[in-house]
Amino acid sequence: MTEYAVLIPGDESVWENMTPEQRAGTGAAHQKFVKALEERGHKVTGGAELTRARTARTLRRTGDRITLTDGPYAETAEQLGGFYVVATDDLDDLVETSRILLEAEGAVEIRPCVDHSGATP
């Protein structure tokens, strides 16, 4: 099985301005997604909701100099809000199942994880 990261970017201000009912709807969409993954034979092997990007600490190297800054790496309106790690042999179905997240999220990115085990897929 290949592992894929299902990345969930978004505008953090949208989440922060949601009503409790809207947040509950987002949570329900995520529960529906996880249930559908299990029913379709995919395996969730990890993942997490991330705290707001403003809580990040970023290290940068420029030549021999290293700087530490508060906040995210990229200064953009969208930040990574969370992710799932899903093991599957059926990328097409994972993509199809990930459409469920679009009930609550503006975008979903699916990217293969690098396999460092030396095994061939």
MOPAC internal coordinates of N, CA, C and O (Angstrom, degrees):
PM7 1SCF
backbone

  N    0.0000 0     0.00 0     0.00 0    0    0    0
  C    1.4609 1     0.00 0     0.00 0    1    0    0
  C    1.5254 1   109.49 1     0.00 0    2    1    0
  O    1.2310 1   121.23 1   -35.25 1    3    2    1
  N    1.2860 1   115.25 1   144.75 1    3    2    1
  C    1.4549 1   121.79 1   175.95 1    5    3    2
  C    1.5209 1   108.03 1   -99.27 1    6    5    3
  O    1.2310 1   120.84 1   -37.96 1    7    6    5
  N    1.3278 1   116.01 1   142.04 1    7    6    5
  C    1.4643 1   119.85 1   174.99 1    9    7    6
  C    1.5239 1   109.44 1   -96.59 1   10    9    7
  O    1.2310 1   121.68 1   -40.68 1   11   10    9
  N    1.3267 1   114.38 1   139.32 1   11   10    9
  C    1.4561 1   122.29 1   178.27 1   13   11   10
  C    1.5182 1   108.88 1  -125.32 1   14   13   11
  O    1.2310 1   121.14 1   -38.47 1   15   14   13
  N    1.3247 1   115.43 1   141.53 1   15   14   13
  C    1.4602 1   120.61 1   170.85 1   17   15   14
  C    1.5171 1   107.19 1   -91.79 1   18   17   15
  O    1.2310 1   120.73 1   -54.64 1   19   18   17
  N    1.3144 1   116.20 1   125.36 1   19   18   17
  C    1.4600 1   122.38 1   174.01 1   21   19   18
  C    1.5225 1   105.23 1  -100.79 1   22   21   19
  O    1.2310 1   120.86 1   -78.49 1   23   22   21
  N    1.3166 1   115.96 1   101.51 1   23   22   21
  C    1.4605 1   122.63 1  -172.67 1   25   23   22
  C    1.5216 1   109.94 1   -94.00 1   26   25   23
  O    1.2310 1   121.11 1   -39.40 1   27   26   25
  N    1.3227 1   115.49 1   140.60 1   27   26   25
  C    1.4648 1   120.89 1  -176.39 1   29   27   26
  C    1.5279 1   109.11 1  -122.10 1   30   29   27
  O    1.2310 1   120.68 1   -87.52 1   31   30   29
  N    1.3375 1   116.31 1    92.48 1   31   30   29
  C    1.4599 1   119.47 1   176.40 1   33   31   30
  C    1.5219 1   110.10 1   -85.05 1   34   33   31
  O    1.2310 1   121.09 1   -22.42 1   35   34   33
  N    1.3072 1   115.52 1   157.58 1   35   34   33
  C    1.4588 1   117.95 1   176.81 1   37   35   34
  C    1.5078 1   112.12 1  -177.21 1   38   37   35
  O    1.2310 1   121.49 1    -6.44 1   39   38   37
  N    1.2951 1   114.76 1   173.56 1   39   38   37
  C    1.4571 1   123.31 1   177.77 1   41   39   38
  C    1.5277 1   107.31 1   -88.85 1   42   41   39
  O    1.2310 1   120.39 1   -67.97 1   43   42   41
  N    1.3090 1   116.85 1   112.03 1   43   42   41
  C    1.4646 1   121.29 1  -175.42 1   45   43   42
  C    1.5226 1   112.58 1   -60.46 1   46   45   43
  O    1.2310 1   119.98 1   151.31 1   47   46   45
  N    1.3116 1   117.65 1   -28.69 1   47   46   45
  C    1.4650 1   119.27 1  -178.94 1   49   47   46
  C    1.5313 1   110.91 1   -66.93 1   50   49   47
  O    1.2310 1   120.10 1   153.12 1   51   50   49
  N    1.3198 1   117.41 1   -26.88 1   51   50   49
  C    1.4629 1   120.21 1   177.55 1   53   51   50
  C    1.5221 1   109.10 1   -63.55 1   54   53   51
  O    1.2310 1   120.26 1   131.43 1   55   54   53
  N    1.3309 1   117.11 1   -48.57 1   55   54   53
  C    1.4742 1   121.69 1   178.68 1   57   55   54
  C    1.5251 1   110.41 1   -61.30 1   58   57   55
  O    1.2310 1   120.55 1   133.71 1   59   58   57
  N    1.3121 1   116.56 1   -46.29 1   59   58   57
  C    1.4593 1   120.94 1  -176.65 1   61   59   58
  C    1.5304 1   112.28 1   -62.87 1   62   61   59
  O    1.2310 1   120.09 1   153.34 1   63   62   61
  N    1.3352 1   117.43 1   -26.66 1   63   62   61
  C    1.4615 1   121.53 1  -178.75 1   65   63   62
  C    1.5249 1   113.78 1   -97.02 1   66   65   63
  O    1.2310 1   120.21 1  -177.09 1   67   66   65
  N    1.3312 1   117.20 1     2.91 1   67   66   65
  C    1.4702 1   120.05 1   179.46 1   69   67   66
  C    1.5201 1   111.23 1   -73.48 1   70   69   67
  O    1.2310 1   121.71 1   -30.23 1   71   70   69
  N    1.3179 1   114.34 1   149.77 1   71   70   69
  C    1.4653 1   120.48 1   172.41 1   73   71   70
  C    1.5332 1   108.27 1   -76.46 1   74   73   71
  O    1.2310 1   119.71 1   -16.96 1   75   74   73
  N    1.3186 1   118.15 1   163.04 1   75   74   73
  C    1.4697 1   119.78 1   175.54 1   77   75   74
  C    1.5383 1   112.18 1   -56.78 1   78   77   75
  O    1.2310 1   120.29 1   144.97 1   79   78   77
  N    1.3112 1   117.04 1   -35.03 1   79   78   77
  C    1.4617 1   120.59 1   178.94 1   81   79   78
  C    1.5295 1   111.07 1   -66.55 1   82   81   79
  O    1.2310 1   120.61 1   138.26 1   83   82   81
  N    1.3240 1   116.45 1   -41.74 1   83   82   81
  C    1.4617 1   120.48 1   178.60 1   85   83   82
  C    1.5364 1   110.57 1   -65.47 1   86   85   83
  O    1.2310 1   120.48 1   139.84 1   87   86   85
  N    1.3127 1   116.69 1   -40.16 1   87   86   85
  C    1.4718 1   119.84 1   177.25 1   89   87   86
  C    1.5230 1   110.82 1   -64.02 1   90   89   87
  O    1.2310 1   120.54 1   141.32 1   91   90   89
  N    1.3354 1   116.56 1   -38.68 1   91   90   89
  C    1.4704 1   120.11 1   177.45 1   93   91   90
  C    1.5302 1   110.21 1   -63.20 1   94   93   91
  O    1.2310 1   120.22 1   142.30 1   95   94   93
  N    1.3142 1   117.19 1   -37.70 1   95   94   93
  C    1.4607 1   120.94 1   176.83 1   97   95   94
  C    1.5188 1   112.33 1   -64.10 1   98   97   95
  O    1.2310 1   120.71 1   141.30 1   99   98   97
  N    1.3264 1   116.24 1   -38.70 1   99   98   97
  C    1.4606 1   120.39 1   176.32 1  101   99   98
  C    1.5244 1   109.94 1   -64.12 1  102  101   99
  O    1.2310 1   120.51 1   134.88 1  103  102  101
  N    1.3150 1   116.64 1   -45.12 1  103  102  101
  C    1.4651 1   120.34 1   178.00 1  105  103  102
  C    1.5187 1   111.96 1   -60.49 1  106  105  103
  O    1.2310 1   120.50 1   141.01 1  107  106  105
  N    1.3247 1   116.65 1   -38.99 1  107  106  105
  C    1.4650 1   120.72 1   179.44 1  109  107  106
  C    1.5281 1   110.85 1   -64.60 1  110  109  107
  O    1.2310 1   120.34 1   140.83 1  111  110  109
  N    1.3239 1   116.96 1   -39.17 1  111  110  109
  C    1.4703 1   120.12 1   178.23 1  113  111  110
  C    1.5270 1   110.51 1   -63.55 1  114  113  111
  O    1.2310 1   120.32 1   140.60 1  115  114  113
  N    1.3214 1   117.00 1   -39.40 1  115  114  113
  C    1.4691 1   120.39 1   178.76 1  117  115  114
  C    1.5356 1   110.58 1   -67.40 1  118  117  115
  O    1.2310 1   120.01 1   139.55 1  119  118  117
  N    1.3067 1   117.59 1   -40.45 1  119  118  117
  C    1.4673 1   120.28 1   176.88 1  121  119  118
  C    1.5237 1   110.49 1   -63.06 1  122  121  119
  O    1.2310 1   120.33 1   138.57 1  123  122  121
  N    1.3215 1   116.97 1   -41.43 1  123  122  121
  C    1.4633 1   121.59 1   177.87 1  125  123  122
  C    1.5351 1   110.15 1   -61.85 1  126  125  123
  O    1.2310 1   120.23 1   139.21 1  127  126  125
  N    1.3139 1   117.17 1   -40.79 1  127  126  125
  C    1.4671 1   122.94 1   178.85 1  129  127  126
  C    1.5268 1   110.55 1   -61.39 1  130  129  127
  O    1.2310 1   120.30 1   129.09 1  131  130  129
  N    1.3270 1   117.04 1   -50.91 1  131  130  129
  C    1.4637 1   120.78 1  -178.67 1  133  131  130
  C    1.5328 1   110.86 1   -61.96 1  134  133  131
  O    1.2310 1   120.33 1   138.06 1  135  134  133
  N    1.3138 1   116.98 1   -41.94 1  135  134  133
  C    1.4636 1   120.62 1   178.62 1  137  135  134
  C    1.5297 1   110.57 1   -62.51 1  138  137  135
  O    1.2310 1   120.56 1   136.65 1  139  138  137
  N    1.3338 1   116.54 1   -43.35 1  139  138  137
  C    1.4654 1   120.20 1   179.60 1  141  139  138
  C    1.5275 1   111.10 1   -64.55 1  142  141  139
  O    1.2310 1   120.24 1   140.82 1  143  142  141
  N    1.3268 1   117.14 1   -39.18 1  143  142  141
  C    1.4631 1   119.74 1   177.26 1  145  143  142
  C    1.5235 1   110.52 1   -57.87 1  146  145  143
  O    1.2310 1   120.77 1   130.95 1  147  146  145
  N    1.3254 1   116.13 1   -49.05 1  147  146  145
  C    1.4680 1   120.81 1  -179.10 1  149  147  146
  C    1.5258 1   111.10 1   -61.45 1  150  149  147
  O    1.2310 1   120.51 1   135.61 1  151  150  149
  N    1.3325 1   116.63 1   -44.39 1  151  150  149
  C    1.4596 1   120.98 1  -178.66 1  153  151  150
  C    1.5274 1   112.06 1   -64.23 1  154  153  151
  O    1.2310 1   120.26 1   151.51 1  155  154  153
  N    1.3349 1   117.10 1   -28.49 1  155  154  153
  C    1.4602 1   120.89 1  -176.66 1  157  155  154
  C    1.5248 1   112.60 1   -96.98 1  158  157  155
  O    1.2310 1   120.12 1  -171.87 1  159  158  157
  N    1.3328 1   117.37 1     8.13 1  159  158  157
  C    1.4638 1   121.02 1   173.72 1  161  159  158
  C    1.5088 1   116.67 1    89.10 1  162  161  159
  O    1.2310 1   120.09 1  -171.32 1  163  162  161
  N    1.3297 1   117.44 1     8.68 1  163  162  161
  C    1.4575 1   120.88 1   175.37 1  165  163  162
  C    1.5284 1   107.69 1   -87.20 1  166  165  163
  O    1.2310 1   120.41 1   -22.36 1  167  166  165
  N    1.3223 1   116.81 1   157.64 1  167  166  165
  C    1.4622 1   120.19 1  -178.57 1  169  167  166
  C    1.5311 1   109.65 1  -125.13 1  170  169  167
  O    1.2310 1   120.75 1   -60.79 1  171  170  169
  N    1.3331 1   116.17 1   119.21 1  171  170  169
  C    1.4595 1   120.59 1   174.70 1  173  171  170
  C    1.5245 1   107.29 1   -78.24 1  174  173  171
  O    1.2310 1   120.45 1   -61.09 1  175  174  173
  N    1.3367 1   116.74 1   118.91 1  175  174  173
  C    1.4627 1   121.11 1  -178.00 1  177  175  174
  C    1.5236 1   113.02 1  -107.95 1  178  177  175
  O    1.2310 1   120.20 1   174.97 1  179  178  177
  N    1.3278 1   117.22 1    -5.03 1  179  178  177
  C    1.4615 1   119.95 1   178.60 1  181  179  178
  C    1.5078 1   110.42 1   178.62 1  182  181  179
  O    1.2310 1   121.43 1     0.45 1  183  182  181
  N    1.3037 1   114.86 1  -179.55 1  183  182  181
  C    1.4520 1   120.73 1   177.36 1  185  183  182
  C    1.5095 1   110.94 1   143.63 1  186  185  183
  O    1.2310 1   121.39 1   -11.10 1  187  186  185
  N    1.3168 1   114.95 1   168.90 1  187  186  185
  C    1.4642 1   120.10 1   179.81 1  189  187  186
  C    1.5146 1   110.18 1  -170.08 1  190  189  187
  O    1.2310 1   121.32 1   -28.57 1  191  190  189
  N    1.3278 1   115.08 1   151.43 1  191  190  189
  C    1.4565 1   120.48 1   165.99 1  193  191  190
  C    1.5194 1   105.10 1   -84.72 1  194  193  191
  O    1.2310 1   120.31 1   -45.22 1  195  194  193
  N    1.3082 1   117.01 1   134.78 1  195  194  193
  C    1.4592 1   120.79 1  -178.98 1  197  195  194
  C    1.5226 1   110.41 1   -95.73 1  198  197  195
  O    1.2310 1   120.62 1   -28.86 1  199  198  197
  N    1.3261 1   116.41 1   151.14 1  199  198  197
  C    1.4566 1   119.98 1   174.43 1  201  199  198
  C    1.5229 1   108.62 1   -69.87 1  202  201  199
  O    1.2310 1   120.30 1   -10.29 1  203  202  201
  N    1.2944 1   117.03 1   169.71 1  203  202  201
  C    1.4616 1   121.61 1  -177.67 1  205  203  202
  C    1.5271 1   110.62 1   -57.15 1  206  205  203
  O    1.2310 1   120.89 1   -33.01 1  207  206  205
  N    1.3230 1   115.91 1   146.99 1  207  206  205
  C    1.4668 1   122.21 1  -176.62 1  209  207  206
  C    1.5274 1   112.17 1   -59.41 1  210  209  207
  O    1.2310 1   120.34 1   150.79 1  211  210  209
  N    1.3159 1   116.95 1   -29.21 1  211  210  209
  C    1.4771 1   119.23 1  -179.09 1  213  211  210
  C    1.5266 1   112.21 1   -65.06 1  214  213  211
  O    1.2310 1   119.95 1   166.92 1  215  214  213
  N    1.3311 1   117.70 1   -13.08 1  215  214  213
  C    1.4717 1   120.19 1   178.19 1  217  215  214
  C    1.5213 1   112.41 1   -88.83 1  218  217  215
  O    1.2310 1   120.46 1   176.32 1  219  218  217
  N    1.3472 1   116.72 1    -3.68 1  219  218  217
  C    1.4678 1   121.04 1  -177.81 1  221  219  218
  C    1.5236 1   111.51 1   -71.41 1  222  221  219
  O    1.2310 1   121.03 1   -24.13 1  223  222  221
  N    1.3008 1   115.63 1   155.87 1  223  222  221
  C    1.4627 1   123.83 1   169.95 1  225  223  222
  C    1.5195 1   105.50 1  -122.93 1  226  225  223
  O    1.2310 1   120.48 1   -52.01 1  227  226  225
  N    1.3206 1   116.68 1   127.99 1  227  226  225
  C    1.4562 1   121.09 1  -175.13 1  229  227  226
  C    1.5182 1   110.47 1  -118.08 1  230  229  227
  O    1.2310 1   120.99 1   -52.64 1  231  230  229
  N    1.3181 1   115.72 1   127.36 1  231  230  229
  C    1.4631 1   122.64 1   174.44 1  233  231  230
  C    1.5209 1   108.33 1   -99.52 1  234  233  231
  O    1.2310 1   120.83 1   -45.04 1  235  234  233
  N    1.3506 1   116.02 1   134.96 1  235  234  233
  C    1.4638 1   121.09 1   177.20 1  237  235  234
  C    1.5228 1   108.92 1  -131.73 1  238  237  235
  O    1.2310 1   121.62 1   -38.65 1  239  238  237
  N    1.3287 1   114.50 1   141.35 1  239  238  237
  C    1.4651 1   120.10 1   175.26 1  241  239  238
  C    1.5181 1   108.42 1  -109.53 1  242  241  239
  O    1.2310 1   121.00 1   -49.54 1  243  242  241
  N    1.3149 1   115.69 1   130.46 1  243  242  241
  C    1.4561 1   123.10 1   171.95 1  245  243  242
  C    1.5221 1   106.03 1  -128.51 1  246  245  243
  O    1.2310 1   120.93 1   -76.68 1  247  246  245
  N    1.3254 1   115.83 1   103.32 1  247  246  245
  C    1.4580 1   119.65 1  -174.47 1  249  247  246
  C    1.5210 1   109.14 1    63.62 1  250  249  247
  O    1.2310 1   120.34 1    56.82 1  251  250  249
  N    1.3361 1   116.95 1  -123.18 1  251  250  249
  C    1.4619 1   121.65 1   178.53 1  253  251  250
  C    1.5222 1   112.28 1   -93.53 1  254  253  251
  O    1.2310 1   120.20 1   178.77 1  255  254  253
  N    1.3085 1   117.22 1    -1.23 1  255  254  253
  C    1.4618 1   121.71 1  -175.67 1  257  255  254
  C    1.5238 1   110.79 1   -96.55 1  258  257  255
  O    1.2310 1   120.50 1   -45.34 1  259  258  257
  N    1.3294 1   116.65 1   134.66 1  259  258  257
  C    1.4609 1   122.12 1   175.96 1  261  259  258
  C    1.5189 1   107.75 1  -118.07 1  262  261  259
  O    1.2310 1   121.32 1   -48.98 1  263  262  261
  N    1.3297 1   115.08 1   131.02 1  263  262  261
  C    1.4591 1   119.80 1   177.67 1  265  263  262
  C    1.5257 1   109.55 1  -119.59 1  266  265  263
  O    1.2310 1   121.58 1   -31.15 1  267  266  265
  N    1.3034 1   114.58 1   148.85 1  267  266  265
  C    1.4578 1   122.50 1   176.71 1  269  267  266
  C    1.5186 1   107.31 1  -116.29 1  270  269  267
  O    1.2310 1   120.80 1   -52.49 1  271  270  269
  N    1.3359 1   116.07 1   127.51 1  271  270  269
  C    1.4597 1   119.89 1   177.98 1  273  271  270
  C    1.5188 1   109.29 1  -127.95 1  274  273  271
  O    1.2310 1   121.51 1   -24.73 1  275  274  273
  N    1.3164 1   114.71 1   155.27 1  275  274  273
  C    1.4596 1   120.70 1   174.19 1  277  275  274
  C    1.5189 1   108.07 1   -84.13 1  278  277  275
  O    1.2310 1   120.97 1   -37.40 1  279  278  277
  N    1.2992 1   115.76 1   142.60 1  279  278  277
  C    1.4532 1   120.55 1   175.84 1  281  279  278
  C    1.5117 1   112.44 1   103.51 1  282  281  279
  O    1.2310 1   121.11 1    -0.97 1  283  282  281
  N    1.3185 1   115.47 1   179.03 1  283  282  281
  C    1.4602 1   121.38 1  -173.61 1  285  283  282
  C    1.5193 1   112.68 1   -74.76 1  286  285  283
  O    1.2310 1   121.18 1   -14.12 1  287  286  285
  N    1.3252 1   115.35 1   165.88 1  287  286  285
  C    1.4589 1   122.32 1   177.88 1  289  287  286
  C    1.5247 1   110.72 1   -63.81 1  290  289  287
  O    1.2310 1   120.71 1   133.99 1  291  290  289
  N    1.3207 1   116.25 1   -46.01 1  291  290  289
  C    1.4683 1   120.83 1  -176.77 1  293  291  290
  C    1.5183 1   110.17 1  -104.95 1  294  293  291
  O    1.2310 1   121.07 1   -42.12 1  295  294  293
  N    1.3054 1   115.56 1   137.88 1  295  294  293
  C    1.4606 1   121.51 1   175.42 1  297  295  294
  C    1.5230 1   107.77 1   -92.48 1  298  297  295
  O    1.2310 1   120.67 1   -93.86 1  299  298  297
  N    1.3227 1   116.32 1    86.14 1  299  298  297
  C    1.4507 1   121.47 1  -179.31 1  301  299  298
  C    1.5196 1   109.48 1  -136.15 1  302  301  299
  O    1.2310 1   120.75 1   -14.26 1  303  302  301
  N    1.3233 1   116.17 1   165.74 1  303  302  301
  C    1.4693 1   120.14 1   177.48 1  305  303  302
  C    1.5222 1   110.44 1   -70.00 1  306  305  303
  O    1.2310 1   120.26 1   145.85 1  307  306  305
  N    1.3364 1   117.11 1   -34.15 1  307  306  305
  C    1.4667 1   120.50 1  -179.76 1  309  307  306
  C    1.5179 1   110.64 1   -98.39 1  310  309  307
  O    1.2310 1   121.37 1   -39.95 1  311  310  309
  N    1.3086 1   114.97 1   140.05 1  311  310  309
  C    1.4577 1   122.17 1   176.83 1  313  311  310
  C    1.5172 1   108.54 1  -132.41 1  314  313  311
  O    1.2310 1   120.40 1   -18.29 1  315  314  313
  N    1.3150 1   116.84 1   161.71 1  315  314  313
  C    1.4568 1   120.92 1   176.28 1  317  315  314
  C    1.5189 1   108.54 1   -72.65 1  318  317  315
  O    1.2310 1   120.75 1   -60.59 1  319  318  317
  N    1.3247 1   116.17 1   119.41 1  319  318  317
  C    1.4617 1   120.79 1  -177.37 1  321  319  318
  C    1.5117 1   113.50 1   -97.57 1  322  321  319
  O    1.2310 1   120.35 1   159.64 1  323  322  321
  N    1.3210 1   116.94 1   -20.36 1  323  322  321
  C    1.4464 1   120.50 1  -179.77 1  325  323  322
  C    1.5070 1   110.13 1   176.06 1  326  325  323
  O    1.2310 1   121.04 1    -3.03 1  327  326  325
  N    1.3333 1   115.62 1   176.97 1  327  326  325
  C    1.4519 1   119.97 1  -178.30 1  329  327  326
  C    1.5229 1   110.20 1  -160.28 1  330  329  327
  O    1.2310 1   121.34 1   -21.86 1  331  330  329
  N    1.3119 1   115.04 1   158.14 1  331  330  329
  C    1.4582 1   123.90 1   169.38 1  333  331  330
  C    1.5209 1   106.64 1  -120.55 1  334  333  331
  O    1.2310 1   120.13 1   -30.23 1  335  334  333
  N    1.3137 1   117.36 1   149.77 1  335  334  333
  C    1.4579 1   122.00 1   168.24 1  337  335  334
  C    1.5213 1   105.31 1  -112.67 1  338  337  335
  O    1.2310 1   120.82 1   -57.89 1  339  338  337
  N    1.3284 1   116.03 1   122.11 1  339  338  337
  C    1.4625 1   121.40 1  -173.96 1  341  339  338
  C    1.5214 1   109.19 1  -125.26 1  342  341  339
  O    1.2310 1   120.44 1   -53.65 1  343  342  341
  N    1.3257 1   116.76 1   126.35 1  343  342  341
  C    1.4636 1   122.28 1   174.77 1  345  343  342
  C    1.5162 1   108.31 1   -94.47 1  346  345  343
  O    1.2310 1   120.84 1   -50.89 1  347  346  345
  N    1.3338 1   116.01 1   129.11 1  347  346  345
  C    1.4659 1   120.03 1  -178.01 1  349  347  346
  C    1.5230 1   110.31 1  -159.28 1  350  349  347
  O    1.2310 1   121.40 1   -22.83 1  351  350  349
  N    1.3057 1   114.93 1   157.17 1  351  350  349
  C    1.4609 1   121.90 1   171.59 1  353  351  350
  C    1.5253 1   110.69 1  -103.43 1  354  353  351
  O    1.2310 1   119.96 1  -178.27 1  355  354  353
  N    1.3317 1   117.69 1     1.73 1  355  354  353
  C    1.4590 1   121.46 1  -174.23 1  357  355  354
  C    1.5282 1   110.51 1  -128.94 1  358  357  355
  O    1.2310 1   121.10 1   -96.55 1  359  358  357
  N    1.3323 1   115.51 1    83.45 1  359  358  357
  C    1.4639 1   120.56 1  -178.98 1  361  359  358
  C    1.5231 1   111.38 1   -61.18 1  362  361  359
  O    1.2310 1   120.11 1   139.29 1  363  362  361
  N    1.3147 1   117.40 1   -40.71 1  363  362  361
  C    1.4717 1   119.49 1  -179.14 1  365  363  362
  C    1.5241 1   111.46 1   -58.90 1  366  365  363
  O    1.2310 1   120.41 1   137.97 1  367  366  365
  N    1.3355 1   116.83 1   -42.03 1  367  366  365
  C    1.4629 1   119.06 1   179.44 1  369  367  366
  C    1.5259 1   111.05 1   -71.56 1  370  369  367
  O    1.2310 1   119.89 1   146.06 1  371  370  369
  N    1.3347 1   117.82 1   -33.94 1  371  370  369
  C    1.4664 1   120.15 1   175.78 1  373  371  370
  C    1.5255 1   109.76 1   -61.57 1  374  373  371
  O    1.2310 1   120.47 1   137.45 1  375  374  373
  N    1.3228 1   116.70 1   -42.55 1  375  374  373
  C    1.4677 1   120.34 1   177.64 1  377  375  374
  C    1.5245 1   109.62 1   -61.55 1  378  377  375
  O    1.2310 1   120.43 1   133.94 1  379  378  377
  N    1.3235 1   116.78 1   -46.06 1  379  378  377
  C    1.4609 1   120.76 1   179.94 1  381  379  378
  C    1.5340 1   110.57 1   -61.22 1  382  381  379
  O    1.2310 1   120.05 1   134.20 1  383  382  381
  N    1.3153 1   117.51 1   -45.80 1  383  382  381
  C    1.4631 1   121.60 1  -179.35 1  385  383  382
  C    1.5297 1   111.09 1   -64.66 1  386  385  383
  O    1.2310 1   120.28 1   146.36 1  387  386  385
  N    1.3162 1   117.08 1   -33.64 1  387  386  385
  C    1.4708 1   121.04 1  -178.94 1  389  387  386
  C    1.5225 1   112.60 1   -66.41 1  390  389  387
  O    1.2310 1   120.29 1   164.60 1  391  390  389
  N    1.3236 1   117.05 1   -15.40 1  391  390  389
  C    1.4682 1   120.09 1   175.69 1  393  391  390
  C    1.5330 1   110.93 1   -60.38 1  394  393  391
  O    1.2310 1   120.63 1   154.41 1  395  394  393
  N    1.3315 1   116.40 1   -25.59 1  395  394  393
  C    1.4687 1   120.25 1   177.74 1  397  395  394
  C    1.5224 1   110.60 1   -57.29 1  398  397  395
  O    1.2310 1   120.33 1   142.18 1  399  398  397
  N    1.3250 1   116.98 1   -37.82 1  399  398  397
  C    1.4654 1   120.36 1  -178.61 1  401  399  398
  C    1.5219 1   112.09 1   -64.04 1  402  401  399
  O    1.2310 1   120.35 1   156.51 1  403  402  401
  N    1.3196 1   116.94 1   -23.49 1  403  402  401
  C    1.4590 1   119.87 1  -179.61 1  405  403  402
  C    1.5227 1   111.99 1   -70.27 1  406  405  403
  O    1.2310 1   120.02 1   171.10 1  407  406  405
  N    1.3373 1   117.56 1    -8.90 1  407  406  405
  C    1.4643 1   120.30 1   172.08 1  409  407  406
  C    1.5223 1   110.22 1   -66.05 1  410  409  407
  O    1.2310 1   120.63 1   155.62 1  411  410  409
  N    1.3446 1   116.40 1   -24.38 1  411  410  409
  C    1.4625 1   120.18 1  -175.40 1  413  411  410
  C    1.5292 1   113.51 1  -128.22 1  414  413  411
  O    1.2310 1   120.01 1   161.90 1  415  414  413
  N    1.3067 1   117.59 1   -18.10 1  415  414  413
  C    1.4581 1   121.60 1  -175.31 1  417  415  414
  C    1.5190 1   109.83 1  -116.94 1  418  417  415
  O    1.2310 1   120.61 1   -27.56 1  419  418  417
  N    1.3239 1   116.44 1   152.44 1  419  418  417
  C    1.4612 1   120.23 1  -179.26 1  421  419  418
  C    1.5069 1   114.14 1   -80.83 1  422  421  419
  O    1.2310 1   120.17 1   157.09 1  423  422  421
  N    1.3304 1   117.28 1   -22.91 1  423  422  421
  C    1.4644 1   121.34 1  -177.41 1  425  423  422
  C    1.5181 1   109.47 1  -157.29 1  426  425  423
  O    1.2310 1   121.45 1   -24.73 1  427  426  425
  N    1.3159 1   114.82 1   155.27 1  427  426  425
  C    1.4594 1   122.02 1   174.63 1  429  427  426
  C    1.5240 1   106.35 1  -140.66 1  430  429  427
  O    1.2310 1   120.28 1   -47.15 1  431  430  429
  N    1.3230 1   117.08 1   132.85 1  431  430  429
  C    1.4644 1   122.23 1   175.75 1  433  431  430
  C    1.5204 1   108.10 1  -115.85 1  434  433  431
  O    1.2310 1   120.51 1   -48.10 1  435  434  433
  N    1.3252 1   116.62 1   131.90 1  435  434  433
  C    1.4619 1   121.61 1   179.51 1  437  435  434
  C    1.5216 1   107.30 1  -116.05 1  438  437  435
  O    1.2310 1   121.25 1   -56.58 1  439  438  437
  N    1.3329 1   115.22 1   123.42 1  439  438  437
  C    1.4569 1   119.41 1  -175.36 1  441  439  438
  C    1.5290 1   110.04 1  -136.72 1  442  441  439
  O    1.2310 1   120.08 1   -46.77 1  443  442  441
  N    1.3441 1   117.46 1   133.23 1  443  442  441
  C    1.4636 1   118.90 1   177.86 1  445  443  442
  C    1.5292 1   111.00 1   -64.10 1  446  445  443
  O    1.2310 1   121.08 1   -36.37 1  447  446  445
  N    1.3179 1   115.55 1   143.63 1  447  446  445
  C    1.4579 1   121.88 1   173.95 1  449  447  446
  C    1.5277 1   108.08 1   -87.43 1  450  449  447
  O    1.2310 1   120.06 1   -32.36 1  451  450  449
  N    1.3008 1   117.49 1   147.64 1  451  450  449
  C    1.4542 1   121.92 1   176.86 1  453  451  450
  C    1.5202 1   108.83 1   -73.70 1  454  453  451
  O    1.2310 1   120.89 1   -47.41 1  455  454  453
  N    1.3207 1   115.90 1   132.59 1  455  454  453
  C    1.4600 1   122.01 1   178.71 1  457  455  454
  C    1.5198 1   108.17 1   -96.07 1  458  457  455
  O    1.2310 1   120.51 1   -71.24 1  459  458  457
  N    1.3220 1   116.63 1   108.76 1  459  458  457
  C    1.4681 1   121.38 1  -179.46 1  461  459  458
  C    1.5213 1   112.22 1   -93.92 1  462  461  459
  O    1.2310 1   119.83 1  -173.93 1  463  462  461
  N    1.3251 1   117.92 1     6.07 1  463  462  461
  C    1.4577 1   120.75 1  -176.77 1  465  463  462
  C    1.5302 1   112.22 1   -76.56 1  466  465  463
  O    1.2310 1   120.17 1   164.26 1  467  466  465
  N    1.3156 1   117.28 1   -15.74 1  467  466  465
  C    1.4531 1   119.91 1  -176.80 1  469  467  466
  C    1.5057 1   112.62 1    88.86 1  470  469  467
  O    1.2310 1   120.27 1   172.72 1  471  470  469
  N    1.3270 1   117.09 1    -7.28 1  471  470  469
  C    1.4514 1   121.30 1   178.76 1  473  471  470
  C    1.5178 1   109.66 1   -76.52 1  474  473  471
  O    1.2310 1   120.22 1   -32.08 1  475  474  473
  N    1.2988 1   117.19 1   147.92 1  475  474  473
  C    1.4580 1   120.11 1   176.01 1  477  475  474
  C    1.5225 1   108.40 1   -94.83 1  478  477  475
  O    1.2310 1   120.84 1   -39.56 1  479  478  477
  N    1.3330 1   115.99 1   140.44 1  479  478  477
  C    1.4773 1   119.46 1  -178.40 1  481  479  478
  C    1.5061 1   112.44 1   -66.85 1  482  481  479
  O    1.2310 1   120.10 1   180.00 1  483  482  481

